[in-house]
Every structure is written in C-alpha cells, then in structure tokens.
C-alpha cells in the first residue's frame, strides 16, 4: 500500500510539473511556494538570479540554472563556475546597492541565515524573493524541483531531483538492516552544540543506521554539556571539517580541532576506540545537492565502527 501511495505521489508531481511547463510556454504566470509559505509569482522564467548562500548557489546549478546566477555571496565556491560569479556580500553583510545594480528578477534567500533589514530593502525595490532552507534530506530534491519551475528548467531539474532521491534510497536500503551505532555529532565546541533527529544531519545519521544520542531534544541545534555526552557514551563522535573543496569526504581524526579535547574522556567508547571522525563540512553542513556525498561519508564511517566492533 505504501509503495502504491509513493507511486501516486510521484505521478502527481510529474503531472504538476507538466502543467506548470505548459502554462509557462503559453505565457501564463509561473508560481511556486517558498519555505516561508509565500507564493512567488514570475511573469516569465527567471534569467537573472542572485543567491544569498553557497547552498542556494549549488541548488540553482543542480537545477541547470547556473548560467542565470549574476551575483552570490563570498563562500560560494562550488561548482567551479560559481567562483567566477560577482560577490555581493557574505553572511554578515550584503551590499544592497550592488544587488540592485545587478537587476535580478529573482533573489534566493537563506530563510534563517540572511539579514532581515537588508532583505526587506531588496523586496521593497520590487524584486521577487524566494526563501529556501531545506531541513530534511527529502527537502533537497524538492527544492531543486521548485527552482526548476522558477527558472524554466523543469525537465532537467526533475531529472536531477530524481537522481538524488535514487542515491539516497540506495544508501538507505544498503543500511536498513545495519547494526545500530550510538552517535554524537558536534556542531560547535563552545558552547557545545549538537543536532536533534529532525535536522538534516540527524536524518543522515538515522539513514546510516546511527542512533543520535541527543535525537529527542527539542531544539534543532541543542546546547549540551560535556557531562551529558560522557553519560550518553557514544560509540562514534563526528564533527564537520572546514577544509572545503578537494578535502576528503571523511577522515578518522581523533586529533582534529574540536575533537582533540575529548581525548581525556577515555571512559567514552568513541574515545577509547578512536572512533572519532570529521566529515567535509561542505558536504554535510550545506543544505544542497552534495548532501548525498555527506550522507555516504557518515555511512562509511559508521561501517568502519561496525567492522571493528565485530572483531573486538
């Protein structure tokens, strides 16, 4: 029954895409709903786009709309073509005048990360704003599909979204019967912060057969104590590395910055067995299409724990 329902949902999504494409071809307005619940209407597909976060840049390229990006933020470094796009600011400051000078017909906003006053100024100039912040794994292909509608790239965006879904499902199937591993993911060292099960990294841990030791806490990114981590006794400790493009997807790194301080807590299984790992931050922390590679890295590290645990 569940399989049939999934197929029906898939058919409905395809039909909706066809209808939108047909409407665009006949000059009808293009509409899509963003993650803030706002319906954004464009008279025609966007051809001049500004992205206000690296993840948004990657999502546009995934939707085959990279050539339309005329401005982006400082850390947008993937794919290679993104490095050649004009910079209009960073996470702490946007050059509103520069954004307006680029004459975009669409500005993509990181829903919780961009500055409210500056976004209001851009919107007041009559520029369409579309807020995106995928929070779960399934939100990433859905975001690509919506961008495909806004960019007039429905078919290619749909293909890429389906590829991501298939890759995630393959990883999920491969680890559906995997032995559970208790996991602590460290987002920040001071204060000590982690993720719960409703956040995208929490999704990745669960997909790989991990058991997030703080998954039941209410905030998406809760603050915890060292004592709480020790009491939870995780078998694997993760953190994101800051090495970026070209760095390994994951490494066993008990002496990495942010993890080395755990070395004195030898009563914790992860510390005692050196099951402490870094995952490339661009892959696991950016809410974009490369999250599939981040999930694969988490799965590979947890598989290492399982193999070594089996031969104790």
C-alpha positions as CSV (number, residue, x, y, z in Angstrom):
1,X,0.0,0.0,0.0
2,X,2.8,2.4,0.9
3,X,4.5,1.7,-2.4
4,X,1.4,2.4,-4.3
5,X,0.9,5.7,-2.5
6,X,4.5,6.7,-3.3
7,X,3.9,6.0,-6.9
8,X,0.7,8.0,-6.9
9,X,2.5,10.9,-5.3
10,X,5.3,10.7,-7.9
11,X,2.8,10.7,-10.8
12,X,1.1,13.7,-9.2
13,X,4.4,15.6,-9.0
14,X,5.2,14.9,-12.7
15,X,1.7,16.0,-13.8
16,X,2.1,19.2,-11.8
17,X,5.4,19.9,-13.4
18,X,3.9,19.3,-16.9
19,X,1.1,21.7,-16.1
20,X,3.5,24.4,-15.0
21,X,5.7,23.9,-18.0
22,X,2.7,24.1,-20.3
23,X,1.5,27.3,-18.6
24,X,4.9,28.9,-18.9
25,X,5.0,28.0,-22.6
26,X,1.7,29.8,-23.1
27,X,2.8,32.9,-21.3
28,X,0.9,32.2,-18.0
29,X,2.5,33.4,-14.8
30,X,4.9,31.0,-13.0
31,X,4.1,30.3,-9.4
32,X,6.0,28.4,-6.7
33,X,5.7,28.4,-2.9
34,X,8.8,29.0,-0.8
35,X,9.8,27.6,2.6
36,X,8.2,30.6,4.4
37,X,4.8,29.7,2.8
38,X,4.9,32.7,0.4
39,X,3.6,32.1,-3.2
40,X,6.1,33.8,-5.5
41,X,4.8,34.7,-9.0
42,X,7.0,35.5,-12.0
43,X,5.7,36.7,-15.4
44,X,8.4,34.5,-17.1
45,X,11.3,32.2,-16.1
46,X,14.0,34.0,-14.1
47,X,17.1,34.8,-16.1
48,X,19.0,37.0,-13.6
49,X,19.3,35.4,-10.2
50,X,21.1,36.4,-7.0
51,X,21.8,33.7,-4.4
52,X,22.5,34.7,-0.8
53,X,24.1,31.5,0.4
54,X,26.5,28.9,-1.0
55,X,23.9,26.1,-0.7
56,X,21.4,28.2,-2.8
57,X,24.1,28.6,-5.5
58,X,24.6,24.8,-5.6
59,X,20.9,24.2,-5.7
60,X,20.5,26.5,-8.7
61,X,23.3,24.8,-10.6
62,X,21.7,21.4,-9.7
63,X,18.5,22.7,-11.4
64,X,20.6,23.6,-14.5
65,X,20.3,27.3,-13.9
66,X,23.9,28.2,-13.1
67,X,24.2,30.5,-16.2
68,X,21.4,32.6,-14.7
69,X,23.3,33.5,-11.5
70,X,24.6,37.0,-11.7
71,X,25.5,37.5,-8.0
72,X,26.3,35.5,-4.9
73,X,28.0,35.5,-1.5
74,X,31.7,35.2,-0.6
75,X,31.8,31.5,0.2
76,X,30.0,30.2,-3.0
77,X,32.8,28.1,-4.3
78,X,31.1,25.1,-5.9
79,X,30.9,24.1,-8.7
80,X,34.0,25.8,-10.2
81,X,31.8,28.1,-12.3
82,X,30.4,29.6,-9.1
83,X,33.8,31.1,-8.3
84,X,33.5,33.5,-11.2
85,X,30.2,35.0,-10.2
86,X,30.2,38.6,-8.8
87,X,30.2,38.8,-5.0
88,X,27.6,40.9,-3.3
89,X,28.5,40.2,0.4
90,X,28.7,37.5,2.9
91,X,26.7,36.0,5.8
92,X,27.2,39.2,7.9
93,X,26.7,41.9,5.4
94,X,25.0,42.3,2.0
95,X,25.7,45.1,-0.4
96,X,22.1,46.0,-1.2
97,X,23.1,48.7,-3.8
98,X,25.2,46.1,-5.6
99,X,22.3,43.6,-5.6
100,X,20.0,46.2,-7.1
101,X,22.6,47.2,-9.7
102,X,22.7,43.6,-11.0
103,X,18.9,44.0,-11.8
104,X,17.9,40.5,-10.7
105,X,14.4,39.2,-11.4
106,X,14.8,36.7,-8.5
107,X,16.7,36.7,-5.3
108,X,17.1,33.4,-3.4
109,X,17.2,33.9,0.4
110,X,18.5,31.6,3.0
111,X,15.4,31.6,5.2
112,X,17.0,31.8,8.7
113,X,20.5,33.0,7.7
114,X,20.2,36.2,5.8
115,X,19.7,39.7,7.5
116,X,16.1,40.8,7.8
117,X,16.7,44.6,7.2
118,X,18.7,44.1,4.0
119,X,16.2,41.5,2.7
120,X,13.4,44.0,3.3
121,X,15.2,46.6,1.3
122,X,15.7,44.3,-1.6
123,X,12.0,43.2,-1.5
124,X,10.9,46.9,-1.3
125,X,12.6,47.5,-4.6
126,X,10.1,45.2,-6.2
127,X,12.4,42.2,-6.7
128,X,10.9,38.7,-6.2
129,X,12.3,37.0,-3.1
130,X,12.2,33.2,-2.7
131,X,13.1,31.8,0.7
132,X,14.7,28.3,0.8
133,X,16.1,26.3,3.7
134,X,15.9,22.5,3.2
135,X,15.8,21.0,6.7
136,X,15.3,17.3,5.9
137,X,17.0,15.2,3.3
138,X,13.9,14.9,1.2
139,X,13.6,18.7,1.1
140,X,16.7,19.0,-1.1
141,X,15.3,17.3,-4.3
142,X,12.0,19.2,-3.7
143,X,13.9,22.5,-3.6
144,X,15.6,21.7,-6.9
145,X,12.2,20.9,-8.5
146,X,10.8,24.3,-7.3
147,X,13.8,26.1,-8.7
148,X,13.4,24.3,-11.9
149,X,9.9,25.8,-12.2
150,X,11.1,29.3,-11.5
151,X,14.0,29.0,-13.9
152,X,12.1,27.3,-16.7
153,X,14.3,24.3,-16.3
154,X,11.6,21.8,-15.2
155,X,12.7,18.7,-17.1
156,X,16.4,18.9,-16.2
157,X,15.7,19.9,-12.6
158,X,13.3,16.9,-12.3
159,X,15.9,14.5,-13.6
160,X,18.5,15.8,-11.0
161,X,16.0,15.6,-8.2
162,X,15.1,12.0,-9.1
163,X,18.8,11.1,-9.2
164,X,19.3,12.5,-5.7
165,X,16.3,10.6,-4.5
166,X,17.6,7.4,-6.0
167,X,21.0,7.8,-4.5
168,X,19.5,8.5,-1.0
169,X,17.3,5.5,-1.3
170,X,20.2,3.3,-2.3
171,X,22.1,4.3,0.8
172,X,19.0,3.8,2.9
173,X,18.4,0.3,1.5
174,X,22.1,-0.6,2.0
175,X,21.9,0.3,5.7
176,X,18.3,-0.7,6.5
177,X,19.5,-3.7,8.5
178,X,22.7,-2.3,9.8
179,X,23.6,-2.8,13.5
180,X,22.9,0.5,15.3
181,X,25.7,2.7,16.4
182,X,25.3,5.4,19.1
183,X,26.4,8.7,17.6
184,X,27.2,12.2,18.9
185,X,27.6,14.9,16.3
186,X,29.3,18.0,17.5
187,X,28.2,21.2,15.7
188,X,30.2,23.6,17.8
189,X,32.7,23.2,20.6
190,X,32.0,26.2,22.8
191,X,29.2,26.2,23.7
192,X,28.9,22.5,23.0
193,X,26.2,22.1,20.4
194,X,24.7,19.1,18.6
195,X,21.7,18.3,16.4
196,X,18.4,16.5,17.0
197,X,16.7,13.9,14.9
198,X,14.6,16.5,13.0
199,X,17.6,18.2,11.4
200,X,19.2,17.2,8.1
201,X,22.4,15.8,9.8
202,X,20.1,13.9,12.2
203,X,18.4,12.5,9.1
204,X,21.8,11.4,7.7
205,X,22.7,9.7,11.0
206,X,19.4,7.8,11.1
207,X,19.6,6.8,7.4
208,X,23.0,5.2,8.0
209,X,21.7,3.2,11.0
210,X,23.1,5.5,13.6
211,X,21.3,6.3,16.8
212,X,21.6,10.0,17.7
213,X,22.2,10.1,21.4
214,X,20.5,13.6,21.6
215,X,17.9,13.0,18.9
216,X,15.0,13.5,21.3
217,X,15.9,17.0,22.4
218,X,13.5,19.7,21.4
219,X,15.7,22.4,19.6
220,X,17.0,21.6,16.2
221,X,20.5,22.5,17.4
222,X,20.5,22.0,21.2
223,X,23.3,23.0,23.6
224,X,24.5,20.1,25.7
225,X,27.1,19.6,28.4
226,X,30.3,17.6,28.4
227,X,28.9,15.5,31.2
228,X,25.8,14.7,29.2
229,X,27.9,13.5,26.3
230,X,30.0,11.3,28.6
231,X,26.9,9.9,30.2
232,X,25.4,9.1,26.8
233,X,28.6,7.1,25.9
234,X,28.5,7.5,22.1
235,X,30.3,4.9,20.0
236,X,31.1,7.4,17.3
237,X,31.8,11.2,17.5
238,X,31.5,13.3,14.4
239,X,32.2,16.9,13.6
240,X,32.4,18.9,10.3
241,X,35.8,19.9,9.0
242,X,36.4,23.3,7.5
243,X,38.8,22.1,4.7
244,X,36.2,22.5,1.9
245,X,36.6,21.7,-1.8
246,X,39.1,19.0,-2.5
247,X,39.4,17.7,1.1
248,X,38.5,14.1,1.9
249,X,34.8,13.3,2.3
250,X,35.6,11.9,5.8
251,X,38.5,11.0,8.0
252,X,39.2,9.2,11.2
253,X,40.6,12.2,13.1
254,X,40.8,11.9,16.9
255,X,43.3,14.8,17.0
256,X,41.3,17.1,14.7
257,X,40.5,20.6,16.0
258,X,37.3,20.3,18.0
259,X,37.7,16.6,18.7
260,X,41.1,16.5,20.5
261,X,39.6,17.8,23.7
262,X,37.6,14.6,24.0
263,X,40.8,12.5,24.3
264,X,40.9,12.7,28.1
265,X,37.4,11.2,28.4
266,X,38.6,7.6,27.9
267,X,35.5,6.2,29.6
268,X,33.6,7.0,26.4
269,X,33.7,4.2,23.8
270,X,34.2,6.5,20.9
271,X,37.3,8.0,22.5
272,X,38.7,4.7,23.8
273,X,38.4,3.1,20.3
274,X,39.4,6.2,18.4
275,X,36.0,6.2,16.6
276,X,36.1,10.0,16.1
277,X,35.6,11.3,12.6
278,X,35.5,14.5,10.6
279,X,33.1,14.9,7.7
280,X,33.8,17.5,5.0
281,X,31.7,20.5,6.1
282,X,30.7,21.4,2.6
283,X,29.1,18.0,2.2
284,X,27.4,17.6,5.5
285,X,26.5,21.1,6.6
286,X,25.5,22.8,3.3
287,X,21.8,22.2,2.6
288,X,22.4,21.4,-1.0
289,X,22.7,18.6,-3.5
290,X,26.1,17.4,-2.2
291,X,24.4,16.3,1.0
292,X,24.2,12.9,-0.7
293,X,28.0,12.7,-0.5
294,X,27.9,13.8,3.1
295,X,25.4,11.0,3.9
296,X,27.6,8.5,2.2
297,X,30.6,9.7,4.3
298,X,28.7,9.3,7.5
299,X,27.6,5.8,6.4
300,X,31.2,4.8,5.5
301,X,32.5,6.0,9.0
302,X,29.7,4.1,10.8
303,X,30.5,1.0,8.7
304,X,34.1,1.3,10.0
305,X,32.8,1.3,13.6
306,X,30.7,-1.8,12.8
307,X,33.6,-3.8,11.2
308,X,36.0,-3.0,14.1
309,X,33.4,-3.6,16.7
310,X,32.7,-7.1,15.2
311,X,36.3,-8.2,15.6
312,X,36.9,-7.0,19.2
